[in-house]
Amino acid sequence: MLQTLHNYFGFGGSLIVAFLSFIFFVFWMAGVAGICTRERPIHKQLIFFSLAIFIPLYPVLWLIVDMIKQKKELKRL
């Protein structure tokens, strides 16, 4: 797999792809953790869990939106 990645992108490109994949995985895990900590009714929480697991982009977008909300909240204080 690494050899194929290197053949497609070269050394620098494969390094960037690996780094971005790692960052996406870290943001995905942080988004899932953030979604899990919210208190919701059980049926809604199940929907958010399934969205977070089956649509990997959803937790990352949720995390970005949550960070923007927190930034606005801090500016307001």
NULO-652942 format. One record per residue (C-alpha): x, y, z; residue in one letter. Coordinates in steps of 0.02 Angstrom, whole numbers, padded with zeros to 5 digits, always signed. Each point is the difference from the previous one (the first is absolute). Example, Ala and Ser with C-alpha at 12.3 -4.5 7.8 and 13.67 -1.06 7.14 Angstrom:
+00615-00225+00390a+00069+00172-00033s
This chain:
+00000+00000+00000m+00139+00121+00043l+00090-00042-00162q-00158+00036-00100t-00024+00164+00091l+00182+00045-00036h-00018-00048-00183n-00153+00113-00021y+00055+00153+00097f+00188-00011+00021g+00088+00028+00167f-00066+00173+00040g-00177-00037-00058g-00011-00162+00097s+00063+00090+00155l-00134+00133-00020i-00137-00130-00032v+00053-00101+00153a+00003+00157+00109f-00171+00059-00060l-00072-00175+00028s+00068+00001+00177f-00071+00173+00036i-00169-00051-00070f+00000-00155+00112f+00041+00104+00154v-00137+00126-00041f-00122-00143-00032w+00037-00076+00170m-00017+00170+00085a-00166+00030-00088g-00068-00170+00051v+00054+00033+00180a-00085+00170-00004g-00160-00072-00072i-00002-00135+00134c+00016+00122+00145t-00159+00096-00040r-00155-00042+00102e-00144-00044-00117r-00148-00117+00003p+00049-00179-00040i-00081-00007-00173h+00084+00161-00056k+00167-00054+00072q-00011-00161-00102l-00025+00101-00158i+00153+00108+00039f+00105-00156+00038f-00047-00080-00164s+00035+00161-00096l+00170+00015+00085a+00050-00178-00039i-00070-00027-00175f+00034+00174-00071i+00180+00040+00050p-00010+00180-00060l-00144+00042+00119y+00102+00001+00163p+00136+00105-00080v-00127+00128-00060l-00088-00006+00169w+00166+00034+00086l+00039+00149-00112i-00173+00074+00027v+00017-00026+00188d+00169+00088+00001m-00075+00148-00095i-00144+00009+00126k+00124-00002+00145q+00105+00136-00081k-00154+00111-00019k-00048-00036+00181e+00174+00051+00060l-00002+00160-00103k-00168+00045+00076r+00070-00010+00177l
